[in-house]
Amino acid sequence: MAKKNKMKPRELREAQKKARQLKAAEINNNAAPAIAAMPAAQVIAPAAEKKKSSVKAAGMKSILVSENKMYITSFGKGNSAVLEYEVDKVDNNNYNKTQLSSKDNSNIELGDVNEVNITFSSKHGFESGVEINTSNPTHRSGESSPVRWDMLGLKSELEKRFFGKTFDDNIHIQLIYNILDIEKILAVYVTNIVYALNNMLGIKGSESYDDFMGYLSARNTYEVFTHPDKSNLSDKVKGNIKKSLSKFNDLLKTKRLGYFGLEEPKTKDTRVSQAYKKRVYHMLAIVGQIRQSVFHDKSSKLDEDLYSFIDIIDSEYRETLDYLVDERFDSINKGFIQGNKVNISLLIDMMKGYEADDIIRLYYDFIVLKSQKNLGFSIKKLREKMLDEYGFRFKDKQYDSVRSKMYKLMDFLLFCNYYRNDVVAGEALVRKLRFSMTDDEKEWIYADEAEKLWGKFRNDFENIADHMNGDVIKELGKADMDFDEKILDSEKKNASDLLYFSKMIYMLTYFLDGKEINDLLTTLISKFDNIKEFLKIMKSSAVDVECELTACCTSI
C-alpha cells in the first residue's frame, strides 16, 4: 500500500496561503497564474455553487424601462445606484445609446444592444472586460406593451392603488414592491409583539385571553380610554374600550411588562405612576394601529395610514415618542465617556499619531453611531480571519477575562483604517466582495485582505494585548477623565433630528430582542435606500413620479 504524502502543519499553512493568493489574483484579474503549479493537495476541492448571477457580479444593478427608453444602472456605494446609460429604441434592432455617467464614476461598459439581448462588461473586479449577455426587458413576443408584467399580474392594480394611474414602465412597480416589503417585515414583527402582549395576560379559556390589542385605538386619547363614558362614542365602542381597559389593568398587575424594560416605577407619587401608565397605553395603541395599517389597506384614511397616522393623531402620542427617544439619547450621550473611559484612555496612550479629541470623536462614531456597519464589509470577520491565521497567541486563556475589551479595541483600529486612513482600500474591498460569485470566493477575499492587514497591524495588536493588564484597567476605571463634551456636539444625534415615523420604529424595538431588531432595521434601511435610489433615478430620467407617496418616501 502506497504511503500517503502527509504535509507538515507549516507546509499546510503555506499551501493554504498560496491558494488564497492565487484565488485573490484570479478574482482581481491582476494575474493569471497557472493552477498546474499548485500542489495536487491544494487543487482538490468541490466546486462552489454559484450564489449570484454573473450580471449582478459584473456590476449591473438594474435595467429600468419607461415607454421606449431603458435606463441602465450599476452598483454604487452602499445601496446607491449609478445611472450609466440611456438607451432609446428607434426600431426593433436599432438603439441609440447615451452614456450618462462620468468616466470616473462609471462601472460598466455597454456593448451591443439588440431586440433580444444586451451585452456589457465590467470595468472593475471579477471578470473585468469579459462580455456578459442579459435579456432585453423590452422584448415581449406577441405583446403590445414593451414592459414585462410582474409575476403576480398585479402591476396595473398596484399602480392605481399607489399612484392613481397605470404606467408603461417597470419602475413604478419595483418602487411599489419595495414599499410592500416594508409593510411585510413590519407585519411579521408587529404580529409577534401583539401575540406576546396578548399572552402575557396568561389566563387561557377566559375573556381576558381574548385579543385585547385589537380594541386599542390610537385615535382615542388616554382620557377617552380611561373614561369612555365622557366621550361621544357609540355605546358599542364604549363597551369595547371598557373591556380593553380592564385587560390593560390586568396586564399592568402581572408586572410582566418588565420583560420589555417597561417596569412600573416604585413610587407613591401618583403623577409619576399615571404618566407611566399613559406612556404604556400609547405604546400599545401605536402597536395596535401599526398592525391594522399593515394588514388592511388604510391608505385612504390619513389617520390610519402607516406613514401618516402618527403625524395626525393627538399630540400626546408624539409626546410619548419624544420622551422615549430623548431618554435614550440622553442616556447614550451622557454615559458615553463614563462607560468607555478605560478604552478611550488606552487608545489615547496607544494611538500616538492621533489627537485625543479626534480619538474620542472616532470612538463615538464606532460605539454609538456604529459607522462600521456602513462600510460594506465586516470588520469583525476581518479581525477573526487575522487571529485565526496569524494571531494564535491572542486566543490564549490568559486573555479570557479581557477578551471582549481586547477585541473591541482591535476592531476599532481596523475601523479607523478604513473609515479615516485608507478609504480607497475599503472601497476596493467592497468592490471585490460585490463581484464575488460564491460564499467561498468571499472567504478567499476576506482571508487575502486579512493577510495584508496583519503585516500592517501586528505591532498594534501586540501593543493592545500588552495593555490588557487587570490592575492597569482597574486604575484607569477609577481615574477622572478631563474631557470637554463640546467636542462631540458635531457627532451627537438628537431626537429632533428624527421623523416621528423613525421614532415609532424605535418604539417597536422595546418589544424585540437583539436579533429581531437587527433584522427589522437592516431590512427597513435597505428598502428605504432602494426607494430613495428609485426616486433619484426617476427624477434624473424625467420619469413621472408626482404622487402623494413621493413626499413620504423622500422624507423617510
N, C-alpha and C positions, 0 to 999 in steps of 0.2 A: 504494500500500500504506500503510495507516494506520500512523503512528508509535506505537510502544509507549510507554506512560507509565511510564518506569523510575524507581523510588523510590531516593532517595539513601540511603546507609548509615544516617545518623542517623534519617531518616524511617522506614526499615525497622525499626530498633530500637524506635522509639517505637510503631510499629504493632504489633510483636510484644508489647511491654509492655502496650499497651491490650488486646490479645487475651487475655493472661494474666489481667488484672484482671477482664475480663468473664467469663472461664471460671470463675475462682475465685468470683466473685459468684454465678454460676449454681449452682456446687457447694454453696456455703454457704447458698444460699437466702436471702441477705440482700438481694438486689436482683434486679430482672428487667429490665435494660437492653435496649433494642431492638437486635437483631442488625443491623437495617437501617441503623443509624447507623454501622456499621463500613465502612471502605473495602472495595470488592469484592475486592481482592487478598488481604485477610485472611480472607475467608469461604471461599474456595475451598480445600477440604481434604477428603480422603477420610474417610468416616465410619469411626470407630474400631470395631473388632469388640469386642463385649461379652465380658469375661473373667470376670465374676462374676454370679451370679443376683441379681435385684432383691431377693429375700428376704434374702440374706446382706448385700447392700449396705445394706439398710434397718435392719440390726442384729439380726435374729433369728438365733440360733445353732442352736437345735435344738428339736424337739418330742419329748419323751420320753413313752412310753406305758407305763403299768402298769395292767393289767386295764382298768377303765373310766375311768381318770383319765389326763389329759395334763398334762405339766409343760413349760411354755414358757420357754425361756431366751434371753437376749440376750448379746451380746459385752460382757465386762467388760474390765478392764485385762489386757494381755498375752493369755494363753490362758485366762484365767478366764471363768467364766460367771456371769451374774446370773439367779437363779431369779425370773422375773417373775410367772407366773400358774399356778394350779392350775385345771384345767378338768375338772369332774366330769360325766360323761354320765348324764342322767336317763333319756331315751329317744332315739329316732332324731334328733329335731330340737330337743331341749331340753337345754341345758348350763348348769350353774352355774359362774360364773367368779369366782375369788377371787384378788385381787392379793396377791402375797407380797412384792414389792419395795417399798421406801420410795420416796416421790416423788423424793427427791434422787438415788436410785440407779437409778431406772427409765430404760430407754432406748427402750421401745416401748409403744404404746397398743393394747390388744386391742379389736377391734371385734366384728363378728358371727361367731358360730360355728354352723355347721350340720353336717349329716351328711357333706357333701361338701367344703366349703371352710372355711377360717379366714381372716378379714380382720384386718389390723392396720396400724398406721402407725408410722413412726419419729418419735421426739421430737427427734432431732438430725440435722444434716448433710443429705446429698443426699436429695432427695425427702421432706423432712421434712413430715409432715402428710398426705402422699398415701396413700390406701388401697391396700394391696397384698394380693393373694389368694395363698394357698398351700393345697395339698390337706390335707384332714383325714386323718392317717395311720391313724385307726381305721376309716375307711370301706373295707370289703372286701366287695364284692358277691359273694354266694354262699359266703362263707367263715364258719365258725363262730367262729374266733379273731379278736379285734379287732386283732391285731398282724400287721404285714407280715413275711413271711419274708425272710431275706437272699437276695441274688441267687444264691448258690451252693446254697441249700437245705440248709445245714448247721447251721441255728440250734439245733435240738434236740440234735444230736450234740455240737456245740461246748459248749453249756451243760452237758451231762452231763459232758464231759471236764474242764471248768474248775471247775464248781460242784457237780457230783454230782447235779443235777436240772435240769428244764426250768422256764422261767418264761413267764408270759403278759405279757411286756413286750418292748420293743425296746431296753431299757437295757443289759441284761447282754451282749447280742450286740455292741453297739457297744464296750463295755468290752473284750470278748474280742478284737475285731479290732484295737484299739489295742495290745493285748499281742502279738498275732501280728505286727503291723507292727514291733515291737521286734525280734522274732526274725528277721524277714525282712531288715531292714537289717544286723543282725549277721551273718546268713548270707552276705550279699554280701561284706562286708569280711573276715570270717574265712576265707572260701574264697580270696580274693585273697592273704591272708597265707600260708596253707598252700601255695598254688601257688608263691609266690615262694620260700619256705623250701625246699620240695622241689627246686626247680630251681636253688637255689644250690649244690647238690652238683655239678651241671654234667656228669654222666657219663651221657649217654644210652646206651641199649642195654645197660646193666649193672644188676646188682641194686641198686646204690647209687642208681639213679634212681627206684626204687620209692617209694611213699608211706610214708616212714618216720614221718611225723607221725601216721599212722593208728594206730601201735602205742604212741604215747606216752600214758600214762595218769596223770591227776592223783591217782589212788587209790594210786599207788606212791610211796614216798618216794625221795629221791635215793640213799639207801643201797641200796634194793632195785634201783633202776635200774642202779647201777654194780656191784652184787654180787648178781645174781638167784639164784645157786646157794645163797645163805644163807637164802633165803626159803622159805615153804611153798607157793609157787605150783606149778601143774602144769608138767610138762616142756615142754608146748607153749607155754605162756605165757612160761616162762623163755627158750625159744628165740627167741620174737618180741622179747623185751626185749633179748637179746644182739644181734640184728640191728639194732635201733634204736640201741643204744649204739654199735655200730660206725659207723653212719651219722652219729650225733651227733658222734663224734670226728672223722670226716671233714669234717663241716661246720665245726667249730672250726678245723681246719687250713687251710681255704680263706681264712680271715680276712675272709670276705665279710660277716659279721655287723656289721662296722664300718660298713656302709652304713646300718644302723639305729641307729647310735650305740652299739653294743654291743661296742666294741673290747676285746680281751683286754688287761688291764693288763701293761705291760712290767716285770716284776719277777721276782726269783729267789725270792721268798717263796712257798713252795708253798701256804701257808694262804690267801693273797690269791688265788692262781690257782684253787684249789679252790672258794673262795667264789664267784668269778666264774662258773665252770662250773655250780655248783649253781643260781645265780640264773637263768642262761640256760636250764637244763633246766626249772626251774619255769615260766618264761615260756612256753616251747614246749609244755609239758604242759598248761598252762592254755588256751592257744590251741586245742590239740587237743581238750580237753574241751568248750570252748565250741562247737566245730564239731559234736561229737557231740550236744550238747544241743539245738542249733537245727535240726539235720537229722533227728533222731529224737525221738520223744516219750519223754522221760526223766522226765516229771513225777512218775511213780510211785516213782522212786528218788531220795531226797533228796540222796544223794551224787553224783548225776549231773544233777540238775535245774539249769537255767540260773541260777535266782535263789538257790539254797541251797547248791550243792555247795561253793562257796568257803568257806562258814562251817562245813562239816562235815569236809572232808578234813584231812589232817595240818597242824598249825600251822606247819610250816616253809614252806608256800606263802604263808600270810598274812604271815610274817616277811619274805619276799621282796617282797611288795607294799608292806609298811610301809617297807622300805628304799628302794624306788624312789620312792615318794611323798614320804617325808621328805627324800630327797636333792634332789628337785626343789623342794620348798617352801623348803628352806634356801637353795638357790641363788637363788631368786627374791627371798626376803626380805632376805638378806644383800647381794645385789648390786643392790638397788633404788636406793639412794642413790648409790652409786658409778657406776652405769650411767646415772643420769638427773640427776646433779647440775648439769650445764650447763643443761638445760632448766628444772630447778627454780629455779636461780639467776636465770635470765632471767624466769621467771614472777613470782618474788618481787619483782623490780625493776619489772615492768610492772603487776602487779595490785595497785594501791595500796589498794583497798578491802578487801583480804583479809589476815588474819594469816598469817604464814609457815607455822605449823603446819597451818593449815587448807588451804593450798595443797598441802602435802606429802601430807596425807590424801586430798584430792581427786585428786591426780595418781596416787596409788597405786590408787585406785578405777578410774581411767582406763586406766592402763598394765597393771596386774596383774589386777585383778578384771574388767576390760572391762565396767564397768557401762553404758557407752554402748550395748552390744549389747542391753540390756533396755529401751531407751526406746521401741521400737516403730517406729522410723524410722531412716534412715541419716544420721548426722552427716556422713559423707564426701560423700554425694550433695548435701547442702545446701551444703557448702563448695565443691564443684565447680560447682554452679549459680551461686553468688555470684561466683566467679572467672571463669567463662565469660562471664557477662553484664556484670559491672562491674569485676572486678579484673584487667584485662588486664596491667597492669604487673608483677603478681606472677608472670607466666609468662615474664618476660624471662630470657634466657640467663644473666644475671649471678647468678641465684639457683640455677643448676643444682646447684652443689656443696652447697648448704644447703637445697635444696627439701624434702627429706624432713623435716628438723627444723622448717622453717617451717610446713609443712602440719600437722604433728603439734601444734604449739602453737596454730594456728588452730582445729583440731578440738577441742582441749582447752577453749578459750574457749567454743565453741558448746556443748560438753558441760556445762560449768558453768552456762550459761544455762538449759538445760532441766532439769538434774539438781538444781540448787540454787536459782537465782534466779527462774525463771518456769516452775514445774512445770505450771501451768494451761495455758500456751501449748503445752507438749509434749503434754499430754493432748488438747488441741483438734486438734493436727496429726495425732495418731494416729486420732482420730475421722474427720477428713476423708479420710485415706488409706483407712480401713476402708470408708467409704461410697462410695468411688470405684468406678466400674464397669469402667474400662479402664486399660491402661497409660498411654495418652495423658492421661487425667484425672490420674493420679498425677504425671506430669511437670508438668502445669499447677500442681498443688498445691505441689510442691517449688519450682517457679520463683516462685510467688507468695510463699511463705514466705521464699525467699532474698532477695527484694526488701526485705522488712521487716527481715531480719537485716542487710542491707548498710547500711541507714541507722543501725543500732544499733552495728555492729562495724567500720565502715570505719576509724575512727581507731585502733582496737585492732590491726587488721590492718596498718595503716601502721606502727604502733609496732613490731610484731613484725618487719616487713621491715627497719626501720631498725636493729634489733639483730642482723641477720644479717651480722655482720662477722667474718671469719675470725680476725683477731687477738684480738678480744674473746672469741670462743668458745674459742680455744686457752688463753687466760689463765684462763678460768673452769674449764676442764678440769684445769688444774694446781692450782688452789686447793683448800684443805681446806674442808670444809663442816661448820660447827658444828651438830650435829643430835642431838636426843635420840630414839633409836629407840623409846622407850616410847610416843611419841605415835601409833605405828602399831599398838599392841597390839590396839586395838579393831577395826582393819581386817584384820589378818592372819588368814589361814586356816591351820589346822594339819591334819596328816594324821589326827589323832584325831577331827576333825570329820566324816570321811568314812566311809561304809559300805564294806565290802570289795567289794561289787558295783561301786561307783563307782571304787575303786582298780583293780579288774580292767579296767574300761573304759579308765582312764588307761593301763594297761599296754599295751593294744592299740594306742594311738596311737604307740608306739615304732616300729611296723611300717607306719605310714601317712604319706602326705605331707600338706601343709597343707590342700589342697582336700578330701581324703578325711576328714581329722579334722573339718573344719568341717561337712561333710555328715553324718557319723555323729553328732556331738554335737548338732547342731541338730535332727536328726530324733529322737534319743533324748529330748532335753529337751522337745520338743513333745509326744511321745507320753506321757511320764510326767506332763506337765502336764494333758493331756487325761484321763488315768486319775484323777489327783487330783481333777479337777473332777467327773468322773462319780461318784466315791465320795462327794464332798461333797454333791452333789445327791441321791444315793440316801439318804444319811443324813438330809438335811433333809426329804425327802419320805417317810421311813419305808419305803423300798423294801428288801426283804430282800437283804442283801449279806453275810451271815455265811458265810464260807468261808475256807479256808486261804490263798487268794490275797490277801485283804484286807490282812493284816499286811505282806506283802511289798511291795505297791504303795504303801501309805501310807508305809512306812519309806524306800523309794527316793525 
